[in-house]
């Protein structure tokens, strides 16, 4: 059994892979102060609640928050007696080496999304991930990550608007009934929703024009399904893309280190 851990700036997600399917997905807030023992108390209580019998043998971690990796390593070692594979570290092999400027540090989440998307769809892809940041990852015909775009995340933009403008309330992200809002909340929701639809459409069109090849667009992340309602932005939406990418990278390392 493989425990996949994806640690983002806002949430940390744990999923258990039995070799054919994910048995469960658990989510908690990302907190760098959380100890290995605290992770295990939270994890074990939920596993017991869902009545999942999972004998974890391997752990793989992708983290955009470096400070949490140490305690996650201890968590894997102490409670599962395994050394975790950490995406982005030298000992973690990638199915396809990225092609970017020398010395560039690539977010582990982007490497994982690239591996997962290529495994499912082949190359010539744009992966749009709605996280704390909204990222656009370009996957070449051979599966290599070759660059992309980083834009502010949807919720981050809303929080900044609420924090900086005293008269504007905090609002939830939703697709408005009309573009023209007739009250403050509706105006903000329209601005955020249709603004990001325009951002995604504009950036993907420019990437396609620059890449000069047909490209498939894959949406992922918590808000991808919502924004998929806006003018056919994506060819497909996959909520589990990151977790699938972790299983792909783990399998690749098992196969190549066994040789």
Secondary structure, DSSP 8 states (H G I E B T S, - for coil): -EEEEEE-SSEEEEEEE-SSSEEEEEEEE--TT--HHHHHHHHHHHHHHTT------EEEEEES-HHHHHHHHHHHHHHH----EETTSTTS--SS-----TT----HHHHHHHHHHHHHH-SSEEEEEESSEEEEEEE-TTS-EEEEEEEE-HHHHHHHHHHH-TT---------S-SS-SSHHHHHHHHHHHHHHHHHHHHHHHHHHHHTS--EEEEEETTHHHHTTSSS--SEE-TTHHHHHHHHHHHHHHHHH--
